[in-house]
Structures are given as structure tokens and as C-alpha cells.
């Protein structure tokens, strides 16, 4: 078990490098990972269930003990990233496929990787975890509405279908994980290997998208890469600025900036796959 825990810690710490390496393999040899796109919702559900298993009821106390920082962070996340995504899509005259993909990324809640990055950056990890939990629980309602309002300029968006998608692949798995943890406390024994399950799921998810879209990446990957990088940079800088306006200290401001700038791109990919099948390139921004 200790050896698996070490592998889990290593995979969590170097998930970015692992994703890049396997994405390159998927790009060069598409069949190696392209099969994973058939299980997009399942893989994300597994990742979210793993997240739920790591959440204790005590973790929810931060919602009541630090409401100011949580509200500041979540408000910034659900305003800055969606609006920046919309502006970038307009400024770069993106096609409907790519535009809805970028907007999907911008409208998603924070991802669990942001908690690891906040820890490495010496930020307030507890606040980061609280923001991830809070924004994830809000996502079934806020994400579809934002995509409907902002993405409707390019493609037809079904609000109800999107709400059901987010409930299915995010809310139910997370709450299921929380419930299992409360009913079976012995799951604590495998707590250290849970991040590995999420890492494997996310890596397969992204590599599968890259493999399936290898030819399309060659055709339009450069502009999407630029837009995604600008999106993240703007999110980090504006998130930090927003935190500073409210006089949050370094640790808290760092947590807010990272949480705003890093989205749950796995959810963006899943929503693009299940709700915008007629727009195949919509998965590309999330993968990049």
C-alpha cells in the first residue's frame, strides 16, 4: 500500500508532465488512446467520485468560517473566466466549435489540480480546497446558465440538457463519494491512493481527446493554444488583482488567483462531448 501511495503522490505532483508526455504519444499514435473518448463521462465521474471520497464533512466548515474569502473567490471565478473566454472568442474570431469550447472551459468550476498547485505555491490550501468544493457544488446551476448566456452567440445551447449533464458527471459522483466516506470510515485506509485514480482518469480523458483530434490539432491547434494560454494568464492575473482589491494576504490571494485561473477542463471536455456532438472541435480547448 505504501508503494502505491508513493506512486499516487508522484503522479499528483507531476501530473502536468505526465499529461504532456502521454498527449504527445496520443498525437503521434492516435489509436493508442483515442478509444478513451468512448468513456468520457465515466472517466470524469470516476475522477469526481475520487474527489468526493477525499472530502470530510469538516471540510465544509470553511464555508462558514471563511465566507468572505470563499464568496470573493467564487464570484471572481464565475465572472472573470467566462467573460475573458467570451472576449477572446470574439477577439480571435473563433469558429463556433472552438468558441463554445473556450467558453465551456471558462464557465467550469475549479479543478482539484489547483489544490496541489496552491500547496506548492505556498498558498492557503484549505481555502483552495473550500473554493473547489463550493464552486463544484454550484456548477450544476451556474455553469449551464453561463454557457447558455455566453455561448448562445455561436451555437444552440440546451440549458436543461447541460444541467442534467453536470449533475450526472459532477454533483452525483462527488456527493456519492462524500456519502461513502461517511458510511464507511475505513475508506481512510485507501485515502492516499485516491489521487492516483483521479490522475489516471484525467490523463486518459485528455490523451483520448488529443488522439481523436490529432489531425484537427494540426489544422488549428496553434490559435487554440494561444487563446488557452492567454485565458489562463488573464485568469491568474485578474484573480490575483481581484483578491488584492479586497486586501487578502499573500496566501489567500495566491489561492484565489490559482483557483480562478485553473478550471476543471475535464468537465469542459465531457460537456462538449455530451452536449455539442455537432461541434467536434469543442473538446479541443479543454484538452489543451
C-alpha positions as CSV (number, residue, x, y, z in Angstrom):
1,X,0.0,0.0,0.0
2,X,2.9,2.4,0.8
3,X,4.4,1.9,-2.6
4,X,1.1,2.6,-4.3
5,X,0.8,5.8,-2.1
6,X,4.2,6.9,-3.3
7,X,3.2,6.4,-6.9
8,X,0.0,8.3,-6.2
9,X,1.9,11.2,-4.7
10,X,4.4,11.2,-7.6
11,X,1.6,11.1,-10.2
12,X,-0.3,14.0,-8.5
13,X,2.9,16.1,-8.2
14,X,3.9,15.6,-11.9
15,X,0.5,15.3,-13.5
16,X,1.3,18.2,-15.9
17,X,4.4,16.4,-17.2
18,X,2.6,13.1,-17.4
19,X,-0.2,14.7,-19.4
20,X,2.2,16.3,-21.9
21,X,4.2,13.1,-22.4
22,X,1.1,10.9,-23.0
23,X,-0.6,13.6,-25.1
24,X,2.5,13.6,-27.4
25,X,2.2,9.8,-27.7
26,X,-1.5,10.1,-28.4
27,X,-0.8,12.7,-31.0
28,X,1.8,10.6,-32.8
29,X,0.0,7.3,-32.3
30,X,-3.8,8.2,-32.1
31,X,-5.2,4.7,-31.7
32,X,-3.2,4.3,-28.5
33,X,-5.6,6.5,-26.6
34,X,-8.4,7.5,-28.9
35,X,-10.6,4.7,-27.5
36,X,-10.8,6.6,-24.2
37,X,-13.3,9.1,-25.7
38,X,-16.0,6.5,-25.6
39,X,-15.8,6.7,-21.8
40,X,-15.5,10.5,-21.3
41,X,-18.4,10.8,-18.9
42,X,-17.4,7.7,-17.0
43,X,-13.8,8.8,-16.6
44,X,-14.8,12.3,-15.3
45,X,-17.3,10.6,-13.0
46,X,-14.6,8.4,-11.6
47,X,-12.3,11.5,-11.0
48,X,-15.2,13.3,-9.3
49,X,-16.1,10.3,-7.2
50,X,-12.4,10.1,-6.1
51,X,-12.6,13.7,-5.1
52,X,-15.7,13.1,-3.1
53,X,-14.0,10.3,-1.2
54,X,-11.3,12.7,0.0
55,X,-13.8,15.2,1.4
56,X,-14.7,15.1,5.1
57,X,-17.7,16.9,6.5
58,X,-15.3,19.0,8.5
59,X,-14.0,20.4,5.1
60,X,-17.4,22.1,4.7
61,X,-16.7,24.2,7.8
62,X,-14.6,26.5,5.8
63,X,-17.8,27.6,4.0
64,X,-19.0,29.0,7.4
65,X,-15.6,30.0,8.9
66,X,-14.3,31.9,5.8
67,X,-17.4,33.1,3.9
68,X,-15.7,36.3,2.8
69,X,-12.8,34.7,1.0
70,X,-15.0,31.9,-0.4
71,X,-17.5,34.3,-1.9
72,X,-14.8,36.6,-3.2
73,X,-13.0,33.7,-4.9
74,X,-16.1,32.0,-6.4
75,X,-17.5,35.3,-7.6
76,X,-14.2,36.0,-9.3
77,X,-14.1,32.5,-10.8
78,X,-17.6,32.6,-12.3
79,X,-17.2,36.1,-13.7
80,X,-13.6,36.6,-14.8
81,X,-13.0,33.3,-16.6
82,X,-16.4,33.2,-18.5
83,X,-16.1,36.9,-19.6
84,X,-12.4,36.6,-20.6
85,X,-13.3,33.4,-22.6
86,X,-16.1,35.3,-24.4
87,X,-13.9,38.3,-25.2
88,X,-11.1,36.1,-26.5
89,X,-13.5,34.1,-28.7
90,X,-14.7,37.4,-30.2
91,X,-11.3,39.0,-30.5
92,X,-9.8,36.0,-32.3
93,X,-12.9,35.4,-34.4
94,X,-13.0,31.8,-33.4
95,X,-15.2,29.3,-35.3
96,X,-18.4,28.2,-33.4
97,X,-16.8,24.9,-32.5
98,X,-13.7,26.5,-30.9
99,X,-15.6,29.4,-29.4
100,X,-18.0,27.2,-27.4
101,X,-15.1,25.0,-26.3
102,X,-13.2,28.0,-24.9
103,X,-16.4,29.3,-23.2
104,X,-17.1,25.9,-21.7
105,X,-13.6,26.0,-20.1
106,X,-14.2,29.4,-18.8
107,X,-17.6,28.6,-17.2
108,X,-16.5,25.4,-15.4
109,X,-15.7,25.3,-11.7
110,X,-12.2,24.9,-10.3
111,X,-10.3,21.7,-10.7
112,X,-8.7,19.6,-8.0
113,X,-5.2,20.1,-9.5
114,X,-5.5,23.7,-8.3
115,X,-5.3,22.5,-4.7
116,X,-1.9,20.8,-5.4
117,X,-0.6,23.9,-7.2
118,X,-1.7,26.1,-4.4
119,X,0.1,23.9,-1.9
120,X,3.3,24.0,-4.0
121,X,3.0,27.8,-4.3
122,X,2.7,28.2,-0.5
123,X,-0.9,29.5,-0.8
124,X,-3.8,28.8,1.5
125,X,-4.5,25.2,0.7
126,X,-7.6,25.0,2.9
127,X,-9.1,28.0,1.2
128,X,-8.3,26.4,-2.2
129,X,-10.0,23.1,-1.2
130,X,-13.0,25.0,0.1
131,X,-13.3,27.0,-3.1
132,X,-13.1,23.8,-5.2
133,X,-15.8,22.2,-3.2
134,X,-18.0,25.2,-3.2
135,X,-17.7,26.0,-6.9
136,X,-18.2,22.3,-7.8
137,X,-21.4,22.2,-5.9
138,X,-22.6,25.5,-7.6
139,X,-21.5,24.2,-11.0
140,X,-24.7,22.3,-11.9
141,X,-26.7,25.5,-11.7
142,X,-24.2,28.3,-12.7
143,X,-22.1,26.6,-15.4
144,X,-25.1,25.7,-17.7
145,X,-26.6,29.2,-17.3
146,X,-23.3,30.9,-18.1
147,X,-22.7,28.7,-21.2
148,X,-26.3,29.3,-22.3
149,X,-25.9,33.1,-22.0
150,X,-22.4,33.5,-23.5
151,X,-22.3,30.5,-25.9
152,X,-25.6,31.1,-27.4
153,X,-24.0,33.7,-29.7
154,X,-22.3,30.9,-31.6
155,X,-24.3,27.7,-31.2
156,X,-27.7,26.5,-29.9
157,X,-27.4,25.6,-26.2
158,X,-29.9,23.3,-24.4
159,X,-29.9,24.6,-20.8
160,X,-31.8,21.6,-19.3
161,X,-29.5,19.1,-21.0
162,X,-26.4,20.8,-19.7
163,X,-27.8,21.0,-16.2
164,X,-28.5,17.2,-16.3
165,X,-25.0,16.6,-17.7
166,X,-23.3,18.4,-14.9
167,X,-25.5,16.8,-12.2
168,X,-24.7,13.4,-13.7
169,X,-20.9,13.7,-14.1
170,X,-20.1,16.1,-11.2
171,X,-22.7,16.5,-8.5
172,X,-23.8,12.9,-8.1
173,X,-20.3,11.3,-8.1
174,X,-19.0,13.9,-5.6
175,X,-21.9,13.6,-3.2
176,X,-21.7,9.8,-3.7
177,X,-18.1,9.9,-2.7
178,X,-18.8,12.0,0.4
179,X,-21.6,9.7,1.4
180,X,-19.5,6.5,1.0
181,X,-16.7,8.2,3.1
182,X,-19.2,8.9,5.9
183,X,-20.8,5.4,5.8
184,X,-17.5,3.5,5.6
185,X,-14.8,5.4,7.5
186,X,-12.4,2.5,6.8
187,X,-12.0,4.0,3.3
188,X,-9.5,6.3,5.1
189,X,-7.0,3.4,4.6
190,X,-7.0,3.9,0.8
191,X,-7.2,7.7,1.0
192,X,-3.6,8.1,-0.1
193,X,-4.2,6.2,-3.4
194,X,-7.4,8.1,-4.4
195,X,-5.5,10.9,-6.2
196,X,-3.9,8.2,-8.4
197,X,-7.4,7.1,-9.6
198,X,-8.3,10.7,-10.5
199,X,-5.0,11.3,-12.2
200,X,-5.4,8.1,-14.3
201,X,-8.9,9.1,-15.3
202,X,-8.0,12.7,-16.2
203,X,-4.8,11.6,-18.1
204,X,-6.8,9.1,-20.2
205,X,-9.5,11.7,-20.8
206,X,-7.1,14.3,-22.2
207,X,-4.9,11.8,-24.1
208,X,-8.1,10.3,-25.7
209,X,-9.2,13.8,-26.9
210,X,-5.8,14.6,-28.3
211,X,-5.6,11.2,-30.1
212,X,-9.1,11.6,-31.5
213,X,-8.4,15.1,-32.8
214,X,-4.7,14.7,-33.9
215,X,-5.5,15.9,-37.4
216,X,-7.6,18.8,-36.3
217,X,-4.9,19.9,-33.8
218,X,-2.5,20.2,-36.8
219,X,-5.0,22.4,-38.6
220,X,-6.0,24.8,-35.9
221,X,-4.0,23.9,-32.7
222,X,-1.8,27.0,-32.8
223,X,-4.6,29.5,-32.4
224,X,-6.3,27.4,-29.8
225,X,-3.1,27.1,-27.8
226,X,-2.6,30.9,-27.9
227,X,-6.2,31.5,-26.8
228,X,-6.0,28.9,-24.0
229,X,-2.7,30.3,-22.7
230,X,-4.0,33.9,-22.7
231,X,-7.2,32.7,-21.0
232,X,-5.2,31.1,-18.1
233,X,-2.8,34.1,-17.8
234,X,-5.7,36.5,-17.7
235,X,-7.4,34.4,-15.1
236,X,-4.4,34.2,-12.8
237,X,-3.6,37.9,-13.1
238,X,-7.1,39.2,-12.8
239,X,-7.8,36.7,-10.0
240,X,-4.8,38.0,-8.1
241,X,-5.8,41.6,-8.7
242,X,-9.3,40.9,-7.5
243,X,-8.0,39.3,-4.3
244,X,-5.7,42.3,-3.7
245,X,-8.6,44.7,-4.1
246,X,-10.2,43.1,-1.1
247,X,-6.9,43.2,0.8
248,X,-6.4,39.4,1.1
249,X,-3.0,38.4,2.3
250,X,-0.4,36.6,0.2
251,X,-1.5,33.0,1.0
252,X,-5.2,33.7,0.4
253,X,-4.6,35.9,-2.7
254,X,-2.4,33.1,-4.1
255,X,-5.2,30.5,-3.5
256,X,-7.8,32.7,-5.2
257,X,-5.6,33.5,-8.2
258,X,-4.8,29.8,-8.8
259,X,-8.4,28.7,-8.2
260,X,-9.7,31.3,-10.7
261,X,-7.0,30.6,-13.3
262,X,-7.3,26.8,-13.2
263,X,-10.5,25.2,-14.4
264,X,-12.0,21.7,-14.4
265,X,-11.1,21.2,-18.0
266,X,-12.2,17.5,-17.7
267,X,-15.7,18.8,-17.2
268,X,-15.4,21.1,-20.2
269,X,-14.4,18.1,-22.3
270,X,-17.3,16.0,-21.0
271,X,-19.9,18.7,-21.6
272,X,-18.6,19.3,-25.1
273,X,-18.8,15.6,-25.9
274,X,-22.3,15.1,-24.5
275,X,-23.9,18.4,-25.5
276,X,-22.1,19.6,-28.6
277,X,-21.6,16.4,-30.7
278,X,-22.2,18.5,-33.8
279,X,-19.2,20.7,-32.9
280,X,-16.3,18.2,-32.6
281,X,-13.6,20.8,-32.1
282,X,-15.4,22.0,-28.9
283,X,-13.4,19.4,-26.9
284,X,-10.0,20.8,-28.1
285,X,-9.7,23.9,-25.8
286,X,-10.4,21.7,-22.7
287,X,-7.8,19.2,-23.8
288,X,-5.1,21.8,-24.4
